Amino acid sequence: MNRRVLSALGVVCLERVCLLAAVLLASPASPLLAWQFTASGSGTDDDRALSIALDPSGNVLAAGYFTLETRSTSFTVVKLSGPTGLELWRRDIQGSATQKRAFSDAAFSVAVDPAGDVIAVGVTENMETDYDFTVVKLAGKDGTELWRNHIHGSDPNYPAFGSLVAVLPSGDVLAAGFIGNLGASADFFVTKLSGRDGSELWRKTINGASSLEDYAFALSVDSRGDVAAGGETWHFRRDIGYHPDYLIVKLSGDNGEEIWRTSAELGNIGALTVDPDDNIFAGGYGASETNNSLTIKMVGRTGATSWLNTDPAFGSGISSMAVDRLADVVAAGTEWKSGMLGIEGVVQKLSGTDGSEIWSQPLSGSGIGYEFLSALLLDKSQDPLVAGTTVNSDTGYDFTVAKMLGQDGRLLWRRSFGGSGDPTSPDAISEGAAALGLDSEDNVAAGGYFFNEETGIDFTVVKLCGSTGEDFPPDILSFLREEADYLEGTAIQRGLREGLLRRLQIMRRLLEADAKGNRLAVANVLGAFARLAETQRGRGIPDLISDQLLGFASRLQSLIPTAGKPSCKASPARTRVASSTHGRHSSVSIPMLRAMGLVPAPVGISGPQQRFYRPRSHP
């Protein structure tokens, strides 16, 4: 906004105020983004958002980690305003260890309870118990820590790792991952905690047949509150050596007792979901040594297999899935590109009745490399939204979000983003989307990481219009409420604060009365608002605060032409519309954590050097 416009509005504009307003109005985000939040830790090395959840007001909770100056990391949860992307609060949590390793603390999954408070699960490094499976509850309002529970097994020197969290309607918490026990290495682990104080209500530990590494990688809850969990147990057989067996187990939500389990050799379960009839769908890889994709439907009450589908074209199986209202299943994973030139993401829809394929669509860039889809959600119209990494010939590895038509898989829109770093740099491989969330209007929040030239790999969250993938008008009413809340908390003199708040209330009423805004009236109020701030300069209000208030007036005026509730362009017509029954947030997939070196890769899994820890050798 230039000086002439401000003068026409009766706003006193000083050089430094205009400069401040320009800074506040400037946005580095692409015009295709509703907003973009990017942050870097003090170590300017490796910072990632790995899980997304939305609270009842549509604000975004992003969990992951930041690298510190010591090169250790922090278990981090950030709350962002849904309409604007403004950081509302941030909590960086660390374990008690004083001599920390290069990778020490991280959050891998986040959820919001019915009261709007936040539950995050991950790992922290502590003095006597090494790496602990860690669950933390934070107040939704300001991020205050309400409770924390460090969980470990009987082997204090073996890491424990929390990778999944779900919150029940009662507010109690389910979490899954693995813990280390003496003589058993890592054990498949599910626990239920009290939402009130974090105390453990029950735990279920499973040690595989060979007492090797066993991991829980997927978690879902049925309508009765019973728990389905899936993952892998490692096993040795002379003819094929060390290999994972897939495991699916059903547990009583009341006490954790096992209701049934099913398993098979050569497989992994990385995704689980439940349909309205409590049937269980599980996805992963298995059934052969070529890592076919594996999708199974089971009767929830008994665990009996209704059908099983394998696809030899898949590269590393299914990483995320959801069931639509018609009980068909949509799954995202990876498959070999034509001619074996790398791996690409793919979305597949299967009939819930017999497992037959309805459609399959690849999501690939123009380049060659390791592409994958980490998250999938269905919107209210049953259209899949997916997020992950694609490789393009001109930009290299990209943070990618796309939407497909649920009926036939046709691509509706696709957006790929990246940071300012050189796409040919080895670090440029570290760009991608890890998790998705949807607000009440099906607008999309995606979390992941960009590679930037000066700050390295950065924690990144973007917001997109769900129907088009593009920008949408800002919600000025929410913006006004945020500014009013800010002013109410400032330590300026009472009379001035009340005067400013009265003018905010006037502007709010004007905008609420007319969705387009009574621009002349609002301009007059803005002028009075800015003059009040200017006249108070040197009268008990610091110059900086006065400048901030003038900048606020400028920002409000810039929003007036598009004042009102956000609206997106209409989606293409569909032949059928149904409401979704799936969850509306997601966490990073296990294949992605393994590719990043954050989940242990047992003997038999090839991949990069493990950052978290190296599995113990076997005889």
Backbone torsions as a table, in degrees:
resi	resn	phi	psi	omega
1	MET	NA	127.1	-175.4
2	ASN	-92.2	174.9	-174.9
3	ARG	-64.6	-36.5	-177.6
4	ARG	-62.7	-42.7	180.0
5	VAL	-64.7	-44.0	179.5
6	LEU	-62.9	-39.7	179.9
7	SER	-64.3	-39.0	179.0
8	ALA	-63.1	-26.3	-180.0
9	LEU	-88.9	0.1	-178.3
10	GLY	78.4	23.1	-179.7
11	VAL	-96.7	126.2	176.4
12	VAL	-73.4	125.1	-175.1
13	CYS	-123.1	112.1	174.3
14	LEU	-92.7	160.8	-177.9
15	GLU	-55.4	-47.9	-176.3
16	ARG	-69.7	-28.5	177.9
17	VAL	-70.6	-43.6	177.9
18	CYS	-60.3	-39.2	179.1
19	LEU	-63.9	-44.2	179.0
20	LEU	-61.8	-43.9	179.2
21	ALA	-60.5	-40.4	179.3
22	ALA	-62.7	-40.2	179.0
23	VAL	-65.2	-42.0	-178.6
24	LEU	-66.8	-33.2	-177.6
25	LEU	-83.8	-22.9	-178.0
26	ALA	-68.2	145.6	178.6
27	SER	-140.0	126.8	178.8
28	PRO	-77.6	-6.2	-173.8
29	ALA	-71.1	154.1	174.1
30	SER	-63.2	148.9	177.7
31	PRO	-64.3	-13.2	177.5
32	LEU	-82.3	-7.3	-177.6
33	LEU	-97.0	135.2	169.0
34	ALA	-64.3	-46.2	168.4
35	TRP	-161.3	163.4	177.6
36	GLN	-136.3	131.8	174.9
37	PHE	-115.9	122.9	178.2
38	THR	-131.8	131.9	-179.6
39	ALA	-141.0	152.1	-178.5
40	SER	-127.5	142.8	176.8
41	GLY	-75.4	172.3	-177.8
42	SER	-67.2	-17.9	179.2
43	GLY	-87.1	-6.3	179.8
44	THR	41.9	52.2	-176.4
45	ASP	-127.0	-78.1	-172.4
46	ASP	-137.8	108.2	-176.8
47	ASP	-131.1	128.4	-172.9
48	ARG	-141.9	139.0	168.2
49	ALA	-92.6	124.5	-172.5
50	LEU	-118.2	-10.6	-179.7
51	SER	-150.2	148.2	-177.7
52	ILE	-131.7	138.5	169.2
53	ALA	-143.7	154.7	177.6
54	LEU	-118.1	141.3	178.5
55	ASP	-87.2	175.3	-176.7
56	PRO	-59.6	-22.4	178.6
57	SER	-89.3	0.2	-179.7
58	GLY	87.8	4.9	174.5
59	ASN	-72.7	152.7	-171.4
60	VAL	-103.8	128.0	171.6
61	LEU	-104.8	124.3	179.3
62	ALA	-121.6	131.6	-178.7
63	ALA	-121.7	147.4	179.1
64	GLY	176.2	-131.3	178.7
65	TYR	-154.1	155.3	172.8
66	PHE	-121.2	144.5	175.1
67	THR	-88.9	133.9	-176.8
68	LEU	-97.7	174.1	-179.9
69	GLU	-60.1	-28.4	179.7
70	THR	-78.6	-2.6	-175.8
71	ARG	73.6	-0.4	167.1
72	SER	-77.4	176.6	-176.1
73	THR	-126.2	167.6	179.3
74	SER	-121.5	142.6	172.5
75	PHE	-75.4	109.0	-166.9
76	THR	-122.4	135.7	170.7
77	VAL	-127.3	130.1	-180.0
78	VAL	-121.2	135.9	173.7
79	LYS	-107.9	128.1	-177.6
80	LEU	-120.4	143.3	175.1
81	SER	-62.7	129.9	179.0
82	GLY	-61.8	-44.6	-178.9
83	PRO	-73.1	-32.2	-168.7
84	THR	-119.3	-17.6	-175.0
85	GLY	78.6	5.7	178.2
86	LEU	-63.9	134.9	176.8
87	GLU	-71.6	118.3	-179.4
88	LEU	-89.1	-40.1	171.6
89	TRP	-163.5	163.7	178.1
90	ARG	-143.9	138.2	175.3
91	ARG	-125.6	122.3	177.0
92	ASP	-108.7	112.7	-173.9
93	ILE	-109.6	138.0	178.1
94	GLN	-132.8	151.7	176.0
95	GLY	-75.8	-179.3	-171.9
96	SER	-87.4	-5.9	-178.3
97	ALA	-60.8	137.5	-179.0
98	THR	-93.0	-30.5	177.5
99	GLN	-110.1	87.9	-171.6
100	LYS	-88.0	152.7	176.5
101	ARG	-79.5	175.3	-177.5
102	ALA	-61.6	-34.9	174.8
103	PHE	-120.5	116.9	-170.7
104	SER	-124.5	-51.2	-172.8
105	ASP	-130.1	138.8	179.9
106	ALA	-161.9	148.2	172.7
107	ALA	-103.0	134.5	-176.3
108	PHE	-117.2	-13.5	179.1
109	SER	-152.6	143.2	-178.2
110	VAL	-138.7	146.4	177.5
111	ALA	-147.2	164.0	180.0
112	VAL	-117.8	133.2	-179.1
113	ASP	-86.5	173.7	-176.6
114	PRO	-59.0	-24.2	179.6
115	ALA	-87.3	-1.3	-179.2
116	GLY	89.1	3.5	175.1
117	ASP	-80.9	165.4	-166.4
118	VAL	-116.9	132.7	176.1
119	ILE	-116.1	129.5	177.6
120	ALA	-130.1	144.8	-179.7
121	VAL	-128.5	147.0	178.9
122	GLY	-179.2	-131.8	-176.1
123	VAL	-142.5	142.5	170.6
124	THR	-133.8	149.5	179.3
125	GLU	-97.7	122.6	-173.3
126	ASN	-123.8	164.3	-169.5
127	MET	-58.3	-55.4	-170.7
128	GLU	-101.2	-16.3	-173.5
129	THR	-117.4	10.2	175.7
130	ASP	63.0	-135.9	179.5
131	TYR	-79.0	125.8	-179.1
132	ASP	-115.1	142.1	167.7
133	PHE	-64.3	117.0	-169.8
134	THR	-123.6	130.3	175.5
135	VAL	-122.0	131.2	-176.6
136	VAL	-129.6	139.0	172.9
137	LYS	-113.3	130.8	-178.4
138	LEU	-121.6	145.2	175.7
139	ALA	-67.2	128.4	-178.9
140	GLY	-61.6	-30.7	-175.2
141	LYS	-67.2	-46.8	-172.9
142	ASP	-137.3	3.7	177.4
143	GLY	81.7	7.0	177.8
144	THR	-58.6	135.2	180.0
145	GLU	-73.3	123.4	-179.0
146	LEU	-94.1	-40.0	172.1
147	TRP	-162.2	161.7	178.1
148	ARG	-142.7	139.8	177.9
149	ASN	-129.6	118.1	173.8
150	HIS	-94.6	123.3	-175.3
151	ILE	-118.7	136.5	176.1
152	HIS	-150.1	167.6	179.3
153	GLY	-94.6	-160.3	-176.1
154	SER	-79.5	-11.6	177.0
155	ASP	-102.7	102.7	-175.8
156	PRO	-69.9	-13.8	-178.9
157	ASN	-96.9	0.6	180.0
158	TYR	-107.0	130.1	-175.6
159	PRO	-61.1	149.6	170.1
160	ALA	-120.3	141.1	-165.5
161	PHE	-141.3	121.5	176.1
162	GLY	-101.0	122.4	-175.6
163	SER	-118.6	-12.3	-174.6
164	LEU	-139.6	144.6	175.8
165	VAL	-142.9	144.0	173.9
166	ALA	-140.8	144.9	-180.0
167	VAL	-113.4	130.0	-180.0
168	LEU	-83.0	160.2	177.4
169	PRO	-55.5	-27.7	178.2
170	SER	-72.6	-13.6	-174.8
171	GLY	95.3	-9.5	175.5
172	ASP	-70.2	162.4	-167.7
173	VAL	-121.6	135.6	170.1
174	LEU	-110.5	137.4	178.8
175	ALA	-141.5	149.6	-176.3
176	ALA	-142.5	157.8	178.5
177	GLY	166.4	-123.6	174.9
178	PHE	-151.0	156.4	172.6
179	ILE	-132.3	160.2	-179.1
180	GLY	-100.7	129.1	178.4
181	ASN	-123.0	147.9	-179.0
182	LEU	-58.0	128.7	178.1
183	GLY	77.0	2.4	-174.7
184	ALA	-130.2	0.6	-176.0
185	SER	57.3	-136.0	-179.7
186	ALA	-86.7	134.9	178.6
187	ASP	-114.5	138.3	172.0
188	PHE	-53.7	131.2	-169.5
189	PHE	-143.6	132.3	173.0
190	VAL	-133.4	137.5	179.0
191	THR	-138.2	153.3	173.6
192	LYS	-117.9	130.6	-178.0
193	LEU	-118.9	150.4	173.5
194	SER	-67.9	128.0	175.9
195	GLY	-67.5	-21.0	-177.0
196	ARG	-73.7	-45.8	-174.5
197	ASP	-135.6	1.3	178.0
198	GLY	81.0	3.3	179.5
199	SER	-66.7	149.1	-175.5
200	GLU	-80.2	124.3	179.2
201	LEU	-89.5	-40.3	171.8
202	TRP	-161.4	162.9	173.9
203	ARG	-140.4	149.8	175.8
204	LYS	-126.8	121.3	179.2
205	THR	-118.7	132.5	179.8
206	ILE	-124.0	125.0	176.3
207	ASN	-106.9	122.8	-178.6
208	GLY	-66.5	173.6	-173.0
209	ALA	-60.4	-31.2	-176.8
210	SER	-102.5	7.6	-178.9
211	SER	52.9	41.1	176.2
212	LEU	-103.6	-157.5	-178.0
213	GLU	-74.8	129.3	179.7
214	ASP	-132.5	130.9	-171.2
215	TYR	-132.7	140.3	168.3
216	ALA	-93.7	122.5	-174.7
217	PHE	-118.6	-6.6	-176.0
218	ALA	-147.6	146.7	-173.6
219	LEU	-149.1	135.6	175.7
220	SER	-151.8	158.9	-176.5
221	VAL	-127.0	135.1	179.7
222	ASP	-90.7	-176.0	-174.5
223	SER	-68.2	-19.8	179.3
224	ARG	-89.6	-5.4	-176.6
225	GLY	88.5	4.2	174.9
226	ASP	-77.6	158.7	-166.5
227	VAL	-115.7	131.9	170.3
228	ALA	-109.8	132.2	179.3
229	ALA	-135.1	144.8	-179.4
230	GLY	-137.9	160.9	178.3
231	GLY	174.8	-134.5	-177.2
232	GLU	-148.8	149.7	170.8
233	THR	-125.3	130.0	-176.1
234	TRP	-85.5	143.9	-167.2
235	HIS	-145.3	151.3	176.1
236	PHE	-115.1	132.8	173.2
237	ARG	-137.8	134.2	-171.2
238	ARG	-58.2	-36.9	-175.4
239	ASP	-75.7	-25.3	-178.9
240	ILE	-125.2	-3.3	177.0
241	GLY	77.6	-152.5	180.0
242	TYR	-77.9	134.4	-176.9
243	HIS	-159.8	158.4	177.0
244	PRO	-89.1	142.9	169.3
245	ASP	-107.0	136.8	179.1
246	TYR	-78.4	149.8	-178.6
247	LEU	-137.2	132.8	171.1
248	ILE	-128.6	131.2	-177.7
249	VAL	-134.2	142.5	176.1
250	LYS	-111.1	128.3	-175.8
251	LEU	-121.8	147.0	173.7
252	SER	-67.8	129.3	177.7
253	GLY	-68.0	-22.8	-177.8
254	ASP	-74.6	-42.5	-172.4
255	ASN	-137.6	0.9	178.7
256	GLY	79.5	3.6	179.2
257	GLU	-65.5	144.1	-177.6
258	GLU	-75.2	127.6	177.6
259	ILE	-91.6	-45.1	173.2
260	TRP	-163.0	165.5	172.9
261	ARG	-146.0	154.0	173.9
262	THR	-140.0	145.0	-179.0
263	SER	-153.7	164.1	176.3
264	ALA	-156.8	154.9	-179.7
265	GLU	-73.4	154.0	178.0
266	LEU	59.0	69.3	177.7
267	GLY	-169.9	173.9	-178.9
268	ASN	-154.0	142.3	172.7
269	ILE	-111.9	119.4	-179.0
270	GLY	-114.0	-5.6	-178.0
271	ALA	-149.8	143.5	177.6
272	LEU	-141.9	145.1	171.5
273	THR	-153.0	162.7	-175.4
274	VAL	-125.0	136.8	178.9
275	ASP	-89.3	175.9	-176.8
276	PRO	-60.9	-21.6	178.2
277	ASP	-94.2	12.0	179.1
278	ASP	68.9	15.2	168.3
279	ASN	-69.5	149.0	-175.6
280	ILE	-108.9	131.1	173.0
281	PHE	-110.9	132.2	179.7
282	ALA	-129.1	142.5	-180.0
283	GLY	-134.7	150.0	178.0
284	GLY	178.7	-135.9	173.6
285	TYR	-137.3	161.0	179.1
286	GLY	156.8	-164.5	176.2
287	ALA	75.0	-8.9	175.1
288	SER	-164.2	171.5	180.0
289	GLU	-79.3	-2.6	-179.5
290	THR	-95.2	9.3	177.5
291	ASN	58.8	51.5	171.4
292	ASN	-62.6	155.9	169.5
293	SER	-71.0	156.6	-177.0
294	LEU	-138.4	122.6	174.2
295	THR	-129.5	129.3	-175.3
296	ILE	-128.5	140.6	168.4
297	LYS	-113.4	130.5	-178.6
298	MET	-127.0	149.3	173.8
299	VAL	-71.8	122.1	-174.0
300	GLY	-60.7	-33.7	-175.2
301	ARG	-73.7	-36.6	-172.5
302	THR	-115.7	-20.9	-174.9
303	GLY	84.4	2.1	179.0
304	ALA	-62.9	139.5	-179.5
305	THR	-77.9	122.1	175.5
306	SER	-82.2	-41.9	174.0
307	TRP	-162.6	162.5	179.1
308	LEU	-139.7	130.6	-178.8
309	ASN	-121.9	130.5	173.2
310	THR	-123.8	149.2	-179.6
311	ASP	-135.4	111.4	-176.7
312	PRO	-69.3	-9.6	-179.1
313	ALA	-76.2	-17.3	-175.3
314	PHE	-74.5	145.1	-178.8
315	GLY	-86.2	-47.7	179.9
316	SER	-139.5	23.6	169.5
317	GLY	85.8	-164.1	-174.0
318	ILE	-92.6	132.9	179.9
319	SER	-111.7	-21.2	-177.5
320	SER	-156.0	147.4	-178.4
321	MET	-155.7	161.8	178.1
322	ALA	-152.1	155.2	179.2
323	VAL	-112.6	132.5	179.7
324	ASP	-86.4	-178.7	-174.5
325	ARG	-66.4	-25.4	178.3
326	LEU	-86.9	7.0	178.0
327	ALA	69.2	20.5	166.8
328	ASP	-83.9	154.5	-174.9
329	VAL	-112.7	135.6	176.9
330	VAL	-115.0	129.2	-175.1
331	ALA	-131.3	146.9	176.6
332	ALA	-118.1	143.5	178.7
333	GLY	-165.7	-149.2	179.7
334	THR	-132.7	152.7	174.4
335	GLU	-143.7	161.1	178.2
336	TRP	-68.3	134.4	174.7
337	LYS	-68.6	160.4	177.6
338	SER	-56.8	132.5	-179.6
339	GLY	77.7	10.7	178.7
340	MET	62.4	26.2	179.8
341	LEU	-87.1	70.6	179.4
342	GLY	88.6	-171.0	-177.9
343	ILE	-124.3	141.6	-179.3
344	GLU	-126.5	158.2	175.7
345	GLY	-74.4	152.1	178.4
346	VAL	-146.7	145.8	174.9
347	VAL	-119.1	133.5	-173.9
348	GLN	-132.1	139.4	175.0
349	LYS	-117.6	129.8	-178.2
350	LEU	-119.7	148.4	176.1
351	SER	-66.7	130.8	176.4
352	GLY	-69.9	-18.3	-177.9
353	THR	-76.4	-48.5	-174.3
354	ASP	-133.0	0.5	177.9
355	GLY	82.7	2.4	179.6
356	SER	-69.6	149.9	-177.5
357	GLU	-74.7	129.1	174.6
358	ILE	-91.0	-45.6	172.2
359	TRP	-160.1	161.7	176.5
360	SER	-145.2	130.1	-177.8
361	GLN	-133.8	126.3	174.4
362	PRO	-76.8	155.8	173.4
363	LEU	-130.5	96.5	-170.2
364	SER	-130.2	150.4	173.0
365	GLY	-87.7	-176.2	-177.4
366	SER	-87.3	-6.6	-178.3
367	GLY	-102.4	-174.3	-178.7
368	ILE	-117.2	130.8	179.9
369	GLY	169.2	-165.8	-178.9
370	TYR	-94.7	102.4	178.6
371	GLU	-105.1	147.5	178.1
372	PHE	-157.3	157.8	174.9
373	LEU	-108.6	128.2	-173.9
374	SER	-102.7	-23.7	-173.5
375	ALA	-145.0	147.0	177.0
376	LEU	-144.9	134.2	172.6
377	LEU	-135.7	155.1	172.4
378	LEU	-105.5	136.5	176.4
379	ASP	-85.3	-175.1	-175.8
380	LYS	-63.7	-24.2	178.5
381	SER	-92.3	9.1	177.7
382	GLN	71.1	19.7	176.0
383	ASP	-87.7	133.9	-179.9
384	PRO	-76.8	136.0	167.5
385	LEU	-112.2	134.7	-177.4
386	VAL	-131.3	155.2	179.0
387	ALA	-141.4	147.6	178.4
388	GLY	175.7	-144.9	-177.4
389	THR	-126.0	131.7	171.0
390	THR	-122.1	161.5	-179.5
391	VAL	-118.7	124.5	179.9
392	ASN	-119.6	148.1	-172.4
393	SER	-64.0	-30.3	-177.4
394	ASP	-96.4	-29.3	-174.5
395	THR	-114.2	-3.2	179.8
396	GLY	72.6	-142.3	-178.4
397	TYR	-74.5	132.4	-175.0
398	ASP	-129.2	146.4	169.7
399	PHE	-74.0	116.4	-171.2
400	THR	-127.9	134.9	173.9
401	VAL	-128.8	138.0	-177.7
402	ALA	-145.2	158.4	176.3
403	LYS	-129.9	137.7	-179.6
404	MET	-121.6	159.8	176.7
405	LEU	-81.0	124.4	-176.6
406	GLY	-61.0	-28.0	-175.9
407	GLN	-68.1	-43.7	-174.3
408	ASP	-136.8	2.9	177.8
409	GLY	82.9	2.8	-179.4
410	ARG	-61.8	137.7	-178.8
411	LEU	-70.5	123.3	177.7
412	LEU	-90.2	-44.6	173.1
413	TRP	-159.7	161.7	179.8
414	ARG	-150.6	135.6	177.9
415	ARG	-131.3	129.2	176.7
416	SER	-120.1	135.4	-176.0
417	PHE	-132.5	162.4	176.1
418	GLY	-158.7	169.3	179.1
419	GLY	-87.4	-165.8	-175.0
420	SER	-89.9	-1.3	-176.1
421	GLY	-72.3	160.0	178.8
422	ASP	-65.2	119.6	-177.3
423	PRO	-65.5	-14.0	178.3
424	THR	-90.6	-6.0	179.3
425	SER	-68.6	146.1	176.2
426	PRO	-57.4	-30.6	179.3
427	ASP	-73.0	-15.1	-177.5
428	ALA	-67.1	-16.0	175.5
429	ILE	-64.0	-20.0	-177.9
430	SER	-90.9	62.1	169.8
431	GLU	-133.5	129.3	179.5
432	GLY	176.1	165.3	175.5
433	ALA	-100.7	134.3	-175.4
434	ALA	-108.1	-26.2	-171.5
435	ALA	-154.3	159.1	-177.8
436	LEU	-130.5	153.4	169.0
437	GLY	-144.8	151.5	178.4
438	LEU	-123.2	137.4	175.3
439	ASP	-88.5	-175.1	-174.4
440	SER	-66.4	-17.5	178.8
441	GLU	-106.0	15.2	178.2
442	ASP	66.1	23.1	168.1
443	ASN	-78.1	151.7	-164.3
444	VAL	-109.7	130.2	167.9
445	ALA	-111.7	130.8	-180.0
446	ALA	-126.8	135.3	-180.0
447	GLY	-115.1	147.3	178.9
448	GLY	179.3	-130.2	-174.6
449	TYR	-160.2	142.4	174.2
450	PHE	-111.8	154.8	171.7
451	PHE	-104.8	116.3	179.6
452	ASN	-113.6	150.0	-169.4
453	GLU	-60.1	-46.4	-172.9
454	GLU	-93.9	-23.7	-173.7
455	THR	-111.6	-1.2	178.9
456	GLY	77.9	-143.2	-177.9
457	ILE	-84.0	122.3	-171.6
458	ASP	-115.3	140.3	173.3
459	PHE	-60.2	122.8	-171.7
460	THR	-137.6	135.9	171.8
461	VAL	-131.5	134.4	175.9
462	VAL	-123.4	153.8	176.1
463	LYS	-121.2	133.8	-178.3
464	LEU	-130.3	151.8	171.2
465	CYS	-68.4	124.5	-173.4
466	GLY	-65.4	-32.7	-175.3
467	SER	-80.9	-24.7	-176.4
468	THR	-127.0	-15.5	-173.8
469	GLY	76.9	9.2	-175.4
470	GLU	-108.9	-169.9	-180.0
471	ASP	-75.4	161.0	171.5
472	PHE	-142.7	159.7	-176.2
473	PRO	-60.7	143.2	179.2
474	PRO	-68.2	152.5	178.8
475	ASP	-88.1	96.8	-173.4
476	ILE	-67.4	-29.5	-179.8
477	LEU	-66.8	-43.5	177.0
478	SER	-64.0	-37.1	178.8
479	PHE	-61.5	-44.9	179.2
480	LEU	-62.0	-40.7	-179.6
481	ARG	-63.9	-40.7	178.8
482	GLU	-62.6	-44.1	-179.2
483	GLU	-65.9	-37.6	178.3
484	ALA	-64.4	-42.3	178.1
485	ASP	-61.9	-38.5	179.4
486	TYR	-63.9	-47.1	-176.8
487	LEU	-65.2	-35.7	179.1
488	GLU	-63.2	-25.7	-178.5
489	GLY	-95.1	-2.9	-177.7
490	THR	-80.6	150.3	-176.3
491	ALA	-93.9	48.9	175.9
492	ILE	-99.4	167.5	-172.2
493	GLN	-60.7	147.2	-168.9
494	ARG	-60.5	-42.7	-177.7
495	GLY	-62.9	-43.8	179.9
496	LEU	-64.8	-44.5	-178.8
497	ARG	-59.1	-42.8	-179.2
498	GLU	-66.2	-36.9	177.8
499	GLY	-64.2	-42.7	179.1
500	LEU	-65.3	-41.8	-178.9
501	LEU	-66.6	-36.1	177.1
502	ARG	-60.2	-42.5	-179.6
503	ARG	-68.9	-34.6	174.6
504	LEU	-62.4	-42.7	179.2
505	GLN	-62.7	-39.7	177.9
506	ILE	-61.1	-47.6	179.6
507	MET	-61.6	-41.1	180.0
508	ARG	-61.5	-45.1	-179.2
509	ARG	-63.1	-40.7	177.6
510	LEU	-59.4	-43.8	-177.5
511	LEU	-73.9	-34.3	177.7
512	GLU	-70.0	-31.9	179.6
513	ALA	-72.4	-29.0	-177.7
514	ASP	-138.2	110.4	-174.3
515	ALA	-56.3	-28.6	-179.4
516	LYS	-87.8	-10.5	178.0
517	GLY	86.0	131.1	172.2
518	ASN	-80.7	92.5	-165.3
519	ARG	-64.0	-38.8	-179.1
520	LEU	-65.9	-45.5	-179.5
521	ALA	-64.2	-42.6	179.9
522	VAL	-64.9	-38.0	178.7
523	ALA	-62.3	-40.3	178.2
524	ASN	-64.4	-42.9	179.1
525	VAL	-64.0	-40.7	178.8
526	LEU	-61.6	-39.9	178.3
527	GLY	-61.9	-45.6	178.7
528	ALA	-64.3	-39.9	179.3
529	PHE	-60.1	-47.8	-178.7
530	ALA	-67.7	-38.8	179.1
531	ARG	-64.7	-37.2	177.0
532	LEU	-60.5	-45.4	179.5
533	ALA	-61.9	-41.3	-177.6
534	GLU	-69.4	-39.8	-177.8
535	THR	-69.4	-20.4	179.8
536	GLN	-86.0	-5.1	179.6
537	ARG	-59.8	125.5	-179.6
538	GLY	81.2	2.8	179.7
539	ARG	-116.6	49.6	176.6
540	GLY	98.3	-2.3	178.2
541	ILE	-120.9	125.6	-178.5
542	PRO	-60.5	150.4	178.3
543	ASP	-56.2	-38.1	-176.8
544	LEU	-62.1	-43.0	179.4
545	ILE	-66.5	-40.0	177.2
546	SER	-59.4	-44.4	177.8
547	ASP	-62.5	-39.0	179.3
548	GLN	-64.3	-38.1	179.8
549	LEU	-67.4	-39.8	176.5
550	LEU	-64.5	-39.1	176.6
551	GLY	-62.5	-37.4	177.2
552	PHE	-62.4	-42.7	177.2
553	ALA	-59.7	-41.3	179.1
554	SER	-63.0	-42.5	-179.4
555	ARG	-65.6	-40.9	178.1
556	LEU	-59.8	-45.0	-179.2
557	GLN	-61.7	-36.3	-179.2
558	SER	-66.5	-21.7	-178.8
559	LEU	-89.9	-14.8	-173.8
560	ILE	-57.1	-43.7	-177.8
561	PRO	-60.1	-23.2	179.5
562	THR	-120.8	27.9	-177.3
563	ALA	-62.3	150.4	178.3
564	GLY	124.5	-171.6	-176.5
565	LYS	-77.2	142.8	179.2
566	PRO	-59.9	141.2	175.8
567	SER	-141.2	143.3	-179.6
568	CYS	-113.1	160.8	176.1
569	LYS	-63.2	150.8	-177.9
570	ALA	-64.8	143.3	176.6
571	SER	-76.3	159.7	176.5
572	PRO	-59.2	153.1	-179.2
573	ALA	-64.3	148.9	179.7
574	ARG	-127.1	159.1	179.6
575	THR	-83.5	-20.9	177.5
576	ARG	-149.7	150.9	179.6
577	VAL	-132.3	132.9	179.2
578	ALA	-142.3	154.6	178.7
579	SER	-85.4	152.9	-175.5
580	SER	-89.3	149.9	177.4
581	THR	-115.3	8.7	-174.5
582	HIS	-89.8	171.0	171.3
583	GLY	-70.1	159.4	-173.0
584	ARG	-117.3	27.7	173.7
585	HIS	-152.4	167.0	-177.5
586	SER	-150.5	162.9	176.6
587	SER	-117.8	166.7	179.3
588	VAL	-58.7	142.7	-179.7
589	SER	-79.6	155.4	179.7
590	ILE	-65.2	-40.4	175.7
591	PRO	-56.6	-35.8	179.7
592	MET	-71.1	-41.3	177.2
593	LEU	-60.6	-37.9	178.9
594	ARG	-67.8	-41.0	179.0
595	ALA	-63.2	-31.7	178.4
596	MET	-81.1	-9.0	-178.6
597	GLY	79.9	21.2	-177.4
598	LEU	-99.6	-18.5	174.3
599	VAL	-108.7	136.3	-178.9
600	PRO	-57.0	136.9	173.8
601	ALA	-104.6	103.6	-177.4
602	PRO	-65.0	173.7	177.4
603	VAL	-54.1	130.3	179.9
604	GLY	107.0	-19.4	176.9
605	ILE	-99.9	122.3	177.4
606	SER	-89.7	153.2	-179.9
607	GLY	166.3	-174.0	-177.7
608	PRO	-68.0	164.8	175.6
609	GLN	-54.3	131.7	-176.1
610	GLN	-75.2	127.4	178.1
611	ARG	-82.9	-32.6	-172.0
612	PHE	-73.4	-57.2	169.6
613	TYR	-168.9	161.0	177.3
614	ARG	-93.3	127.3	179.4
615	PRO	-59.7	152.3	178.0
616	ARG	-67.0	148.2	178.6
617	SER	-74.4	155.3	-179.3
618	HIS	-116.4	154.3	179.6
619	PRO	-66.4	NA	NA
